[in-house]
Amino acid sequence: MERLLAELESAYDQAVFEELKTVLSVHTKIEEELFYPAVGDATASSKRLVDSAEYDHRALHNWIDDLDPTLPEEVADFRRAIGEHIANEERDIFREAERGLDEVDLDNLGREMIARLEELAPRGRDGRRHEKSEGERTPAG
């Protein structure tokens, strides 16, 4: 996702924008179907964090629907918002997942998420599947 945002920020390309929308959709779908329910049930404090992350997802989807990808400053703002969302997930929700789920559950969840990615994720223009962004963690590692 980061690579697509960087490309779009440097020069408008409708194909890159459409690919970004697809990647965002697949990413949020997997989190909302698998990751958030598992984490939300893991600890007493995690439900609030998951609710907040789901709210972020709705806001990001609304934003991208209204985003003018020909304006680099709008893309840059959107890129920062996604970065903040990812940082919050890694700092708070991943910590809750590691606290509330044992290693076996985390490994199983990671495998489920990868299998779902294989079902949902198209290949990008470069022929690669869009998995995690550069530096982005998955719950199991």
C-alpha positions as CSV (number, residue, x, y, z in Angstrom):
1,M,0.0,0.0,0.0
2,E,2.8,2.4,0.9
3,R,4.5,1.9,-2.5
4,L,1.2,2.7,-4.3
5,L,0.6,5.8,-2.2
6,A,4.2,6.9,-2.9
7,E,3.7,6.4,-6.7
8,L,0.4,8.2,-6.6
9,E,1.8,11.1,-4.6
10,S,4.6,11.6,-7.1
11,A,2.5,11.4,-10.3
12,Y,-1.2,10.8,-10.9
13,D,-2.0,7.4,-12.5
14,Q,-5.6,6.1,-12.6
15,A,-4.4,2.5,-12.7
16,V,-2.4,3.0,-9.5
17,F,-5.3,4.7,-7.8
18,E,-7.7,1.8,-8.7
19,E,-5.1,-0.7,-7.5
20,L,-4.7,1.3,-4.2
21,K,-8.5,1.2,-3.7
22,T,-8.5,-2.6,-4.3
23,V,-5.6,-3.1,-1.9
24,L,-7.2,-1.0,0.8
25,S,-10.5,-2.9,0.4
26,V,-8.8,-6.3,0.6
27,H,-6.7,-5.3,3.6
28,T,-9.7,-4.0,5.6
29,K,-11.9,-6.9,4.7
30,I,-9.4,-9.4,6.0
31,E,-8.9,-7.4,9.2
32,E,-12.6,-7.0,9.8
33,E,-13.5,-10.6,9.0
34,L,-10.7,-12.4,10.9
35,F,-8.2,-10.2,12.8
36,Y,-10.5,-7.8,14.7
37,P,-13.0,-10.4,15.8
38,A,-10.2,-12.6,17.2
39,V,-8.5,-9.7,19.0
40,G,-11.8,-8.1,20.1
41,D,-12.5,-11.3,22.1
42,A,-9.0,-11.7,23.4
43,T,-8.9,-9.3,26.3
44,A,-11.3,-7.0,28.2
45,S,-9.7,-3.8,26.8
46,S,-9.3,-4.9,23.2
47,K,-13.0,-4.3,22.1
48,R,-12.6,-0.5,22.4
49,L,-9.4,-0.6,20.3
50,V,-11.1,-2.8,17.7
51,D,-14.1,-0.4,17.5
52,S,-11.8,2.5,17.0
53,A,-9.9,0.7,14.2
54,E,-13.1,-0.2,12.5
55,Y,-14.2,3.4,12.7
56,D,-10.8,4.3,11.1
57,H,-11.5,1.9,8.3
58,R,-14.9,3.5,7.5
59,A,-13.3,6.9,7.6
60,L,-10.5,5.9,5.2
61,H,-12.9,4.3,2.8
62,N,-15.1,7.4,2.8
63,W,-12.0,9.5,2.3
64,I,-10.7,7.5,-0.6
65,D,-14.1,7.7,-2.3
66,D,-13.8,11.5,-2.1
67,L,-10.1,11.8,-2.7
68,D,-8.9,13.7,-5.8
69,P,-5.9,11.6,-6.8
70,T,-4.6,14.3,-9.1
71,L,-3.8,16.5,-6.1
72,P,-0.5,15.3,-4.5
73,E,-1.3,17.2,-1.3
74,E,-4.6,15.2,-0.9
75,V,-2.7,12.0,-1.5
76,A,0.0,13.0,1.0
77,D,-2.7,13.7,3.7
78,F,-4.4,10.3,3.0
79,R,-1.0,8.6,3.1
80,R,-0.3,10.1,6.5
81,A,-3.7,9.0,7.8
82,I,-3.1,5.4,6.7
83,G,0.4,5.6,8.3
84,E,-1.2,6.7,11.6
85,H,-3.8,3.9,11.4
86,I,-1.1,1.3,10.8
87,A,1.0,2.7,13.7
88,N,-2.0,2.6,16.0
89,E,-2.7,-1.0,15.1
90,E,0.9,-2.0,15.6
91,R,1.3,-0.2,18.9
92,D,-2.1,-1.0,20.4
93,I,-4.0,-3.8,18.7
94,F,-1.1,-6.1,17.9
95,R,0.0,-5.7,21.6
96,E,-3.5,-6.8,22.6
97,A,-3.4,-9.7,20.2
98,E,0.0,-10.8,21.6
99,R,-1.3,-10.4,25.2
100,G,-4.7,-12.2,24.7
101,L,-3.9,-14.9,22.2
102,D,-1.3,-17.7,22.6
103,E,1.3,-18.5,20.0
104,V,-0.8,-21.3,18.4
105,D,-3.8,-19.0,18.1
106,L,-1.7,-16.3,16.6
107,D,-0.1,-18.7,14.1
108,N,-3.5,-20.1,13.1
109,L,-4.9,-16.6,12.7
110,G,-1.9,-15.6,10.5
111,R,-2.5,-18.6,8.3
112,E,-6.2,-17.9,8.0
113,M,-5.4,-14.3,7.0
114,I,-2.9,-15.4,4.4
115,A,-5.4,-17.9,3.0
116,R,-8.0,-15.2,2.8
117,L,-5.6,-12.9,1.1
118,E,-4.9,-15.5,-1.5
119,E,-8.7,-15.7,-2.2
120,L,-9.2,-11.9,-2.3
121,A,-6.1,-10.2,-3.5
122,P,-5.5,-9.7,-7.2
123,R,-2.0,-9.4,-8.5
124,G,-0.7,-5.9,-9.0
125,R,0.7,-4.4,-12.2
126,D,4.1,-5.9,-11.2
127,G,2.6,-9.4,-11.0
128,R,3.0,-9.6,-7.2
129,R,0.3,-10.1,-4.7
130,H,-0.3,-7.2,-2.5
131,E,0.5,-8.5,0.9
132,K,1.9,-6.4,3.7
133,S,3.4,-3.1,3.1
134,E,7.1,-2.5,3.6
135,G,7.7,-2.5,7.3
136,E,4.1,-3.5,8.1
137,R,3.7,-6.4,10.6
138,T,1.2,-9.1,10.6
139,P,-0.3,-10.2,13.9
140,A,1.9,-13.3,14.0
141,G,5.1,-11.5,13.2
